[in-house]
Amino acid sequence: MVSSKTEIQDREPDSQIRKKVRLKRLACWLLVDLAVAAVIFALLLYRPGRYDPFEAGIHEQGEVHPYITHLSSEIYNGAQLGEPFELVVAQKGINEAVTWYGWPMESEGVLLYAPAVLFVPGAVVLMGTVNVEGVELVVTIELDPKIDEKRLLNLQVSKVKVGAMNVTPLAKMMAKKMYSEQLAGAVIDTDALQTKIAASLLTNEPFEAVFTAEDRKVRVEKVTIQEGKLLLRLVPAP
């Protein structure tokens, strides 16, 4: 009889047992949340090994980079022949030209700098560093340029990453919203080539890629991307 009473006294009330179980479960979930947060933070801070931006060159404001002048001359000379020709864009040359202009860029307190362009088989990779309140993140955008059946060029964004984290759906949704707001809030020349390029990048809208060389025009007929270079086949345009 005495042992029976002792067992009853030693036994904890059910409410206390349930409380301990709840606390254990809460602690487990907190540990899981912390582990997930740590993994996400590590993925965001990841720096891709292929990211190797050029140092910005020293130049006077308004000066055109020599490689851009070279490409313009190639387009002009090819256009004067009145026949199809191929334009080769070298990765090294385009990187030197890209780092020439206007860096860092700032928008609403966010800094963008140290751009890099990579040509890999089948894709153009754009990379850069974004600084948000002192935290540096490497953003990677992969493009898959295609000429469709209507002979229009589409600069399809196939992937967007922050660090090692794929944020493509969210990035595309935000890009479309930003582009719509830009169109609604400002007067934009929709016929300008740079506007068409932006529309293709932000809204997946194809456009006629035509370059003007004085009295002649050429159109991009084919895009081929190889390791370290971009090949454009250009043909006379009406």
Secondary structure as GFF3:
##gff-version 3
##sequence-region A 1 238
A	DSSP	alpha_helix	2	10	.	.	.	ID=ss1
A	DSSP	alpha_helix	14	45	.	.	.	ID=ss2
A	DSSP	alpha_helix	66	81	.	.	.	ID=ss3
A	DSSP	beta_strand	85	90	.	.	.	ID=ss4
A	DSSP	alpha_helix	91	98	.	.	.	ID=ss5
A	DSSP	beta_strand	105	107	.	.	.	ID=ss6
A	DSSP	beta_strand	110	120	.	.	.	ID=ss7
A	DSSP	beta_strand	123	132	.	.	.	ID=ss8
A	DSSP	beta_strand	135	147	.	.	.	ID=ss9
A	DSSP	beta_strand	153	162	.	.	.	ID=ss10
A	DSSP	beta_strand	165	166	.	.	.	ID=ss11
A	DSSP	alpha_helix	168	185	.	.	.	ID=ss12
A	DSSP	alpha_helix	193	203	.	.	.	ID=ss13
A	DSSP	beta_strand	210	213	.	.	.	ID=ss14
A	DSSP	beta_strand	216	226	.	.	.	ID=ss15
A	DSSP	beta_strand	229	237	.	.	.	ID=ss16
###
